[in-house]
């Protein structure tokens, strides 16, 4: 039973490491997508809402006068591309689903660890649960 307990603890550590590495990356990609999407929408809205007066007003502020229309379009396109890339990276790597599975698995492994430590589960059943929980997060490499 001690050997199984060590495996559970090791697997749980691997899952925790995965969560602690992936959560900040996921949050960053979400924030980049949101902020860049807002910036692109705002920049696109300037000429759409303000029309020629908005463009001329911005030209008057810049010295020397810059091609404001082109700068706004380039900036909006850049922000849109960045938001699209951030969203695609999250979706292509299925980050949200993997994080969700890892968090559920970590909780299950913690419960299994407690059951084993307190001798509240039979060895065969504990092994079956360990295999089941580990297979849910097969995408996480074991640290051992």
MDTraj code that builds the backbone (N, CA, C; nanometers):
import mdtraj as md
import numpy as np

residues = "UNK UNK UNK UNK UNK UNK UNK UNK UNK UNK UNK UNK UNK UNK UNK UNK UNK UNK UNK UNK UNK UNK UNK UNK UNK UNK UNK UNK UNK UNK UNK UNK UNK UNK UNK UNK UNK UNK UNK UNK UNK UNK UNK UNK UNK UNK UNK UNK UNK UNK UNK UNK UNK UNK UNK UNK UNK UNK UNK UNK UNK UNK UNK UNK UNK UNK UNK UNK UNK UNK UNK UNK UNK UNK UNK UNK UNK UNK UNK UNK UNK UNK UNK UNK UNK UNK UNK UNK UNK UNK UNK UNK UNK UNK UNK UNK UNK UNK UNK UNK UNK UNK UNK UNK UNK UNK UNK UNK UNK UNK UNK UNK UNK UNK UNK UNK UNK UNK UNK UNK UNK UNK UNK UNK UNK UNK UNK UNK UNK UNK UNK UNK UNK UNK UNK UNK UNK UNK UNK UNK UNK UNK UNK UNK".split()
xyz = np.array([
    [0.0834, -0.1192, 0.0000],
    [0.0000, 0.0000, 0.0000],
    [0.0884, 0.1264, 0.0000],
    [0.2049, 0.1142, 0.0644],
    [0.2977, 0.2285, 0.0718],
    [0.3471, 0.2681, -0.0672],
    [0.3747, 0.1672, -0.1503],
    [0.4219, 0.1931, -0.2861],
    [0.3142, 0.2660, -0.3674],
    [0.1914, 0.2235, -0.3535],
    [0.0804, 0.2892, -0.4230],
    [0.0641, 0.4329, -0.3731],
    [0.0747, 0.4514, -0.2436],
    [0.0637, 0.5864, -0.1873],
    [0.1706, 0.6776, -0.2476],
    [0.2918, 0.6276, -0.2611],
    [0.3997, 0.7074, -0.3218],
    [0.3693, 0.7408, -0.4676],
    [0.3108, 0.6458, -0.5399],
    [0.2722, 0.6705, -0.6790],
    [0.1635, 0.7789, -0.6864],
    [0.0664, 0.7709, -0.5970],
    [-0.0416, 0.8704, -0.5942],
    [0.0162, 1.0086, -0.5651],
    [0.1040, 1.0161, -0.4674],
    [0.1654, 1.1440, -0.4307],
    [0.2473, 1.1990, -0.5475],
    [0.3231, 1.1127, -0.6131],
    [0.4049, 1.1544, -0.7274],
    [0.3178, 1.2026, -0.8437],
    [0.2126, 1.1269, -0.8723],
    [0.1227, 1.1649, -0.9833],
    [0.0528, 1.2961, -0.9514],
    [0.0106, 1.3100, -0.8287],
    [-0.0564, 1.4337, -0.7858],
    [0.0380, 1.5529, -0.8015],
    [0.1654, 1.5329, -0.7689],
    [0.2653, 1.6393, -0.7830],
    [0.2806, 1.6782, -0.9309],
    [0.2831, 1.5784, -1.0189],
    [0.2920, 1.6058, -1.1632],
    [0.1722, 1.6873, -1.2112],
    [0.0552, 1.6509, -1.1630],
    [-0.0676, 1.7222, -1.2012],
    [-0.0637, 1.8653, -1.1466],
    [-0.0219, 1.8815, -1.0226],
    [-0.0117, 2.0154, -0.9634],
    [0.0885, 2.1014, -1.0403],
    [0.2012, 2.0415, -1.0802],
    [0.3014, 2.1150, -1.1585],
    [0.2428, 2.1607, -1.2920],
    [0.1683, 2.0716, -1.3563],
    [0.1042, 2.1066, -1.4832],
    [0.0092, 2.2252, -1.4638],
    [-0.0737, 2.2171, -1.3599],
    [-0.1701, 2.3247, -1.3331],
    [-0.0984, 2.4554, -1.3055],
    [0.0046, 2.4514, -1.2226],
    [0.0742, 2.5756, -1.1862],
    [0.1479, 2.6375, -1.3047],
    [0.1868, 2.5568, -1.4031],
    [0.2530, 2.6102, -1.5233],
    [0.1516, 2.6592, -1.6268],
    [0.0408, 2.5870, -1.6402],
    [-0.0538, 2.6181, -1.7471],
    [-0.1546, 2.7271, -1.7127],
    [-0.1940, 2.7385, -1.5862],
    [-0.2923, 2.8412, -1.5486],
    [-0.2467, 2.9826, -1.5838],
    [-0.1237, 3.0223, -1.5485],
    [-0.0810, 3.1580, -1.5849],
    [-0.0741, 3.1799, -1.7364],
    [-0.0287, 3.0786, -1.8102],
    [-0.0231, 3.0901, -1.9566],
    [-0.1635, 3.1065, -2.0140],
    [-0.2569, 3.0266, -1.9637],
    [-0.3949, 3.0339, -2.0103],
    [-0.4541, 3.1717, -1.9813],
    [-0.4320, 3.2196, -1.8585],
    [-0.4827, 3.3516, -1.8193],
    [-0.4231, 3.4616, -1.9082],
    [-0.2930, 3.4515, -1.9370],
    [-0.2270, 3.5504, -2.0224],
    [-0.2882, 3.5514, -2.1617],
    [-0.3077, 3.4337, -2.2192],
    [-0.3673, 3.4266, -2.3531],
    [-0.5091, 3.4827, -2.3547],
    [-0.5859, 3.4553, -2.2509],
    [-0.7213, 3.5106, -2.2414],
    [-0.7152, 3.6630, -2.2358],
    [-0.6288, 3.7160, -2.1487],
    [-0.6178, 3.8613, -2.1327],
    [-0.5683, 3.9292, -2.2601],
    [-0.4705, 3.8688, -2.3269],
    [-0.4202, 3.9250, -2.4531],
    [-0.5320, 3.9298, -2.5558],
    [-0.6076, 3.8228, -2.5678],
    [-0.7175, 3.8178, -2.6652],
    [-0.8225, 3.9245, -2.6343],
    [-0.8579, 3.9391, -2.5080],
    [-0.9597, 4.0384, -2.4698],
    [-0.9096, 4.1802, -2.4939],
    [-0.7914, 4.2112, -2.4448],
    [-0.7382, 4.3480, -2.4558],
    [-0.7150, 4.3860, -2.6016],
    [-0.6564, 4.2958, -2.6786],
    [-0.6310, 4.3265, -2.8200],
    [-0.7619, 4.3362, -2.8990],
    [-0.8591, 4.2554, -2.8643],
    [-0.9903, 4.2648, -2.9297],
    [-1.0570, 4.3978, -2.9017],
    [-1.0493, 4.4428, -2.7771],
    [-1.1065, 4.5728, -2.7400],
    [-1.0333, 4.6852, -2.8115],
    [-0.8993, 4.6780, -2.8136],
    [-0.8202, 4.7823, -2.8791],
    [-0.8522, 4.7898, -3.0285],
    [-0.8628, 4.6746, -3.0937],
    [-0.8941, 4.6720, -3.2372],
    [-1.0323, 4.7307, -3.2643],
    [-1.1287, 4.6951, -3.1806],
    [-1.2645, 4.7471, -3.1967],
    [-1.2674, 4.8981, -3.1757],
    [-1.1962, 4.9441, -3.0749],
    [-1.1908, 5.0881, -3.0464],
    [-1.1278, 5.1633, -3.1630],
    [-1.0149, 5.1131, -3.2120],
    [-0.9478, 5.1802, -3.3237],
    [-1.0347, 5.1805, -3.4491],
    [-1.1036, 5.0700, -3.4734],
    [-1.1918, 5.0631, -3.5907],
    [-1.3104, 5.1574, -3.5753],
    [-1.3517, 5.1800, -3.4526],
    [-1.4668, 5.2657, -3.4272],
    [-1.4391, 5.4138, -3.4440],
    [-1.3143, 5.4539, -3.4307],
    [-1.2814, 5.5973, -3.4415],
    [-1.3278, 5.6546, -3.5749],
    [-1.2823, 5.6006, -3.6876],
    [-1.3287, 5.6584, -3.8147],
    [-1.4752, 5.6254, -3.8444],
    [-1.5225, 5.5115, -3.7951],
    [-1.6614, 5.4728, -3.8231],
    [-1.7586, 5.5669, -3.7530],
    [-1.7273, 5.6036, -3.6298],
    [-1.8170, 5.6904, -3.5533],
    [-1.7884, 5.8378, -3.5797],
    [-1.6598, 5.8726, -3.5765],
    [-1.6224, 6.0138, -3.5897],
    [-1.6085, 6.0624, -3.7332],
    [-1.5915, 5.9701, -3.8247],
    [-1.5787, 6.0053, -3.9651],
    [-1.4568, 6.0923, -3.9941],
    [-1.4707, 6.1759, -4.0939],
    [-1.3619, 6.2626, -4.1374],
    [-1.3201, 6.3590, -4.0274],
    [-1.4160, 6.4060, -3.9478],
    [-1.3828, 6.5000, -3.8404],
    [-1.2875, 6.4363, -3.7394],
    [-1.3081, 6.3115, -3.7068],
    [-1.2207, 6.2423, -3.6117],
    [-1.0801, 6.2285, -3.6687],
    [-1.0713, 6.1899, -3.7945],
    [-0.9402, 6.1744, -3.8591],
    [-0.8692, 6.3091, -3.8671],
    [-0.9406, 6.4119, -3.9079],
    [-0.8796, 6.5457, -3.9170],
    [-0.8386, 6.5969, -3.7789],
    [-0.9180, 6.5667, -3.6772],
    [-0.8842, 6.6067, -3.5410],
    [-0.7562, 6.5391, -3.4936],
    [-0.7404, 6.4120, -3.5245],
    [-0.6182, 6.3402, -3.4877],
    [-0.4984, 6.3914, -3.5664],
    [-0.5201, 6.4248, -3.6927],
    [-0.4111, 6.4804, -3.7749],
    [-0.3623, 6.6130, -3.7164],
    [-0.4556, 6.6932, -3.6686],
    [-0.4199, 6.8243, -3.6135],
    [-0.3351, 6.8115, -3.4871],
    [-0.3552, 6.7035, -3.4119],
    [-0.2805, 6.6818, -3.2873],
    [-0.1363, 6.6413, -3.3147],
    [-0.1141, 6.5640, -3.4201],
    [0.0203, 6.5119, -3.4483],
    [0.1048, 6.6148, -3.5218],
    [0.2279, 6.6263, -3.4819],
    [0.3237, 6.7147, -3.5483],
    [0.4501, 6.6375, -3.5768],
    [0.4999, 6.6233, -3.6935],
    [0.4324, 6.6641, -3.8163],
    [0.3089, 6.5761, -3.8398],
    [0.2249, 6.6228, -3.9292],
    [0.1020, 6.5489, -3.9544],
    [0.1339, 6.4104, -4.0106],
    [0.0744, 6.3109, -3.9471],
    [0.0977, 6.1723, -3.9856],
    [-0.0215, 6.1193, -4.0649],
    [-0.0005, 6.0111, -4.1408],
    [-0.1124, 5.9482, -4.2123],
    [-0.1999, 5.8710, -4.1126],
    [-0.2827, 5.9425, -4.0388],
    [-0.3592, 5.8863, -3.9275],
    [-0.4460, 5.7690, -3.9716],
    [-0.5121, 5.7820, -4.0834],
    [-0.6006, 5.6763, -4.1314],
    [-0.5245, 5.5443, -4.1450],
    [-0.4068, 5.5485, -4.2078],
    [-0.3276, 5.4280, -4.2276],
    [-0.2769, 5.3721, -4.0940],
    [-0.2348, 5.4595, -4.0050],
    [-0.1852, 5.4153, -3.8743],
    [-0.2960, 5.3448, -3.7965],
    [-0.4164, 5.4024, -3.7988],
    [-0.5301, 5.3403, -3.7294],
    [-0.5597, 5.2028, -3.7891],
    [-0.5591, 5.1918, -3.9213],
    [-0.5874, 5.0637, -3.9866],
    [-0.4803, 4.9591, -3.9549],
    [-0.3542, 4.9997, -3.9578],
    [-0.2440, 4.9070, -3.9283],
    [-0.2520, 4.8607, -3.7822],
    [-0.2765, 4.9550, -3.6913],
    [-0.2861, 4.9201, -3.5488],
    [-0.4051, 4.8271, -3.5247],
    [-0.5202, 4.8569, -3.5840],
    [-0.6386, 4.7719, -3.5668],
    [-0.6125, 4.6312, -3.6210],
    [-0.5484, 4.6234, -3.7368],
    [-0.5171, 4.4923, -3.7961],
    [-0.4187, 4.4152, -3.7081],
    [-0.3200, 4.4839, -3.6536],
    [-0.2215, 4.4194, -3.5668],
    [-0.2871, 4.3660, -3.4391],
    [-0.3732, 4.4476, -3.3774],
    [-0.4434, 4.4031, -3.2567],
    [-0.5373, 4.2860, -3.2874],
    [-0.6049, 4.2912, -3.4004],
    [-0.6949, 4.1821, -3.4390],
    [-0.6162, 4.0532, -3.4601],
    [-0.5038, 4.0630, -3.5303],
    [-0.4207, 3.9449, -3.5544],
    [-0.3688, 3.8861, -3.4231],
    [-0.3260, 3.9727, -3.3330],
    [-0.2751, 3.9264, -3.2037],
    [-0.3845, 3.8562, -3.1235],
    [-0.5046, 3.9139, -3.1216],
    [-0.6171, 3.8513, -3.0499],
    [-0.6510, 3.7156, -3.1113],
    [-0.6479, 3.7076, -3.2433],
    [-0.6783, 3.5823, -3.3129],
    [-0.5733, 3.4758, -3.2814],
    [-0.4471, 3.5153, -3.2811],
    [-0.3389, 3.4207, -3.2504],
    [-0.3521, 3.3689, -3.1073],
    [-0.3763, 3.4588, -3.0122],
    [-0.3898, 3.4180, -2.8713],
    [-0.5067, 3.3213, -2.8542],
    [-0.6185, 3.3511, -2.9178],
    [-0.7353, 3.2634, -2.9085],
    [-0.7070, 3.1284, -2.9738],
    [-0.6421, 3.1307, -3.0887],
    [-0.6099, 3.0056, -3.1594],
    [-0.5137, 2.9190, -3.0792],
    [-0.4168, 2.9819, -3.0138],
    [-0.3220, 2.9055, -2.9331],
    [-0.3942, 2.8333, -2.8195],
    [-0.4875, 2.9006, -2.7549],
    [-0.5651, 2.8377, -2.6470],
    [-0.6487, 2.7223, -2.7022],
    [-0.7140, 2.7460, -2.8155],
    [-0.8024, 2.6437, -2.8727],
    [-0.7242, 2.5255, -2.9296],
    [-0.6149, 2.5534, -2.9989],
    [-0.5375, 2.4462, -3.0613],
    [-0.4754, 2.3523, -2.9593],
    [-0.4370, 2.4048, -2.8463],
    [-0.3764, 2.3222, -2.7422],
    [-0.4806, 2.2698, -2.6436],
    [-0.6060, 2.3070, -2.6646],
    [-0.7169, 2.2623, -2.5796],
    [-0.6861, 2.2880, -2.4318],
    [-0.6276, 2.4047, -2.4075],
    [-0.5793, 2.4407, -2.2743],
    [-0.6888, 2.4386, -2.1689],
    [-0.8024, 2.4952, -2.1997],
    [-0.9101, 2.5031, -2.1009],
    [-0.9565, 2.3644, -2.0578],
    [-0.9752, 2.2744, -2.1531],
    [-1.0201, 2.1386, -2.1209],
    [-0.9141, 2.0640, -2.0410],
    [-0.7880, 2.0764, -2.0814],
    [-0.6807, 2.0079, -2.0094],
    [-0.6687, 2.0594, -1.8664],
    [-0.6789, 2.1900, -1.8480],
    [-0.6727, 2.2455, -1.7132],
    [-0.7893, 2.1952, -1.6286],
    [-0.9056, 2.1915, -1.6870],
    [-1.0238, 2.1436, -1.6149],
    [-1.0066, 1.9974, -1.5719],
    [-0.9607, 1.9136, -1.6641],
    [-0.9385, 1.7722, -1.6319],
    [-0.8314, 1.7578, -1.5239],
    [-0.7263, 1.8367, -1.5339],
    [-0.6177, 1.8284, -1.4359],
    [-0.6655, 1.8693, -1.2970],
    [-0.7472, 1.9731, -1.2900],
    [-0.7976, 2.0184, -1.1598],
    [-0.8884, 1.9146, -1.0955],
    [-0.9734, 1.8521, -1.1754],
    [-1.0612, 1.7467, -1.1235],
    [-0.9768, 1.6279, -1.0783],
    [-0.8804, 1.5891, -1.1592],
    [-0.7946, 1.4761, -1.1258],
    [-0.7158, 1.5027, -0.9980],
    [-0.6656, 1.6225, -0.9830],
    [-0.5879, 1.6574, -0.8630],
    [-0.6728, 1.6397, -0.7379],
    [-0.7974, 1.6818, -0.7455],
    [-0.8887, 1.6664, -0.6315],
    [-0.9168, 1.5185, -0.6026],
    [-0.9360, 1.4398, -0.7088],
    [-0.9612, 1.2965, -0.6907],
    [-0.8388, 1.2265, -0.6317],
    [-0.7210, 1.2630, -0.6809],
    [-0.5985, 1.2021, -0.6278],
    [-0.5757, 1.2399, -0.4818],
    [-0.6123, 1.3620, -0.4475],
    [-0.6006, 1.4034, -0.3075],
    [-0.6917, 1.3172, -0.2197],
    [-0.8126, 1.2951, -0.2642],
    [-0.9066, 1.2117, -0.1890],
    [-0.8544, 1.0681, -0.1789],
    [-0.8013, 1.0160, -0.2895],
    [-0.7459, 0.8809, -0.2885],
    [-0.6280, 0.8722, -0.1911],
    [-0.5456, 0.9726, -0.1919],
    [-0.4322, 0.9775, -0.0989],
    [-0.4807, 0.9706, 0.0465],
    [-0.5829, 1.0476, 0.0771],
    [-0.6377, 1.0464, 0.2134],
    [-0.6970, 0.9101, 0.2491],
    [-0.7666, 0.8495, 0.1539],
    [-0.8252, 0.7171, 0.1782],
    [-0.7166, 0.6125, 0.2040],
    [-0.6094, 0.6186, 0.1266],
    [-0.4998, 0.5222, 0.1441],
    [-0.4306, 0.5448, 0.2780],
    [-0.4009, 0.6708, 0.3093],
    [-0.3322, 0.7028, 0.4351],
    [-0.4124, 0.6584, 0.5575],
    [-0.5425, 0.6680, 0.5486],
    [-0.6270, 0.6321, 0.6626],
    [-0.6797, 0.4887, 0.6555],
    [-0.6254, 0.4105, 0.5602],
    [-0.6649, 0.2700, 0.5422],
    [-0.8163, 0.2535, 0.5267],
    [-0.8776, 0.3430, 0.4521],
    [-1.0223, 0.3392, 0.4308],
    [-1.0595, 0.2820, 0.2939],
    [-0.9605, 0.2234, 0.2266],
    [-0.9865, 0.1683, 0.0935],
    [-0.9012, 0.0428, 0.0758],
    [-0.9559, -0.0550, 0.0040],
    [-0.8822, -0.1782, -0.0227],
    [-0.7815, -0.1536, -0.1352],
    [-0.6745, -0.2298, -0.1327],
    [-0.5661, -0.2123, -0.2297],
    [-0.6153, -0.2233, -0.3740],
    [-0.6935, -0.3251, -0.4045],
    [-0.7420, -0.3462, -0.5417],
    [-0.8242, -0.2263, -0.5891],
    [-0.9126, -0.1801, -0.5042],
    [-0.9969, -0.0659, -0.5394],
    [-0.9118, 0.0606, -0.5561],
    [-0.8130, 0.0785, -0.4710],
    [-0.7255, 0.1953, -0.4794],
    [-0.6457, 0.1940, -0.6094],
    [-0.5968, 0.0770, -0.6481],
    [-0.5218, 0.0641, -0.7737],
    [-0.6117, 0.0974, -0.8924],
    [-0.7347, 0.0472, -0.8903],
    [-0.8294, 0.0757, -0.9990],
    [-0.8568, 0.2256, -1.0098],
    [-0.8796, 0.2885, -0.8955],
    [-0.9062, 0.4331, -0.8959],
    [-0.7845, 0.5109, -0.9442],
    [-0.6666, 0.4706, -0.9004],
    [-0.5438, 0.5375, -0.9441],
    [-0.5301, 0.5289, -1.0959],
    [-0.5536, 0.4114, -1.1511],
    [-0.5467, 0.3938, -1.2968],
    [-0.6496, 0.4772, -1.3699],
    [-0.7705, 0.4796, -1.3169],
    [-0.8788, 0.5577, -1.3774],
    [-0.8446, 0.7074, -1.3766],
    [-0.8023, 0.7574, -1.2612],
    [-0.7717, 0.8999, -1.2481],
    [-0.6519, 0.9382, -1.3343],
    [-0.5505, 0.8531, -1.3375],
    [-0.4309, 0.8816, -1.4169],
    [-0.4612, 0.8836, -1.5658],
    [-0.5500, 0.7938, -1.6090],
    [-0.5827, 0.7904, -1.7522],
    [-0.6576, 0.9154, -1.7967],
    [-0.7265, 0.9817, -1.7034],
    [-0.7970, 1.1058, -1.7368],
    [-0.7011, 1.2187, -1.7735],
    [-0.5783, 1.2084, -1.7252],
    [-0.4790, 1.3125, -1.7521],
    [-0.3542, 1.2515, -1.8163],
    [-0.3766, 1.1628, -1.9104],
    [-0.2656, 1.0958, -1.9793],
    [-0.1748, 1.1948, -2.0524],
    [-0.2264, 1.3127, -2.0812],
    [-0.1490, 1.4154, -2.1496],
    [-0.0419, 1.4780, -2.0579],
    [-0.0473, 1.4478, -1.9296],
    [0.0511, 1.5005, -1.8352],
    [0.1561, 1.3921, -1.8116],
    [0.2788, 1.4270, -1.8392],
    [0.3885, 1.3321, -1.8174],
    [0.4150, 1.3186, -1.6683],
    [0.4392, 1.1972, -1.6263],
    [0.4674, 1.1712, -1.4848],
    [0.6089, 1.2160, -1.4529],
    [0.6269, 1.2735, -1.3332],
    [0.7594, 1.3228, -1.2948],
    [0.8516, 1.2112, -1.2495],
    [0.7983, 1.0935, -1.2284],
    [0.8834, 0.9818, -1.1826],
    [0.9224, 0.8916, -1.2971],
])
top = md.Topology()
chain = top.add_chain()
for i, resn in enumerate(residues, 1):
    res = top.add_residue(resn, chain, resSeq=i)
    for name in ("N", "CA", "C"):
        top.add_atom(name, md.element.get_by_symbol(name[0]), res)
traj = md.Trajectory(xyz[None], top)
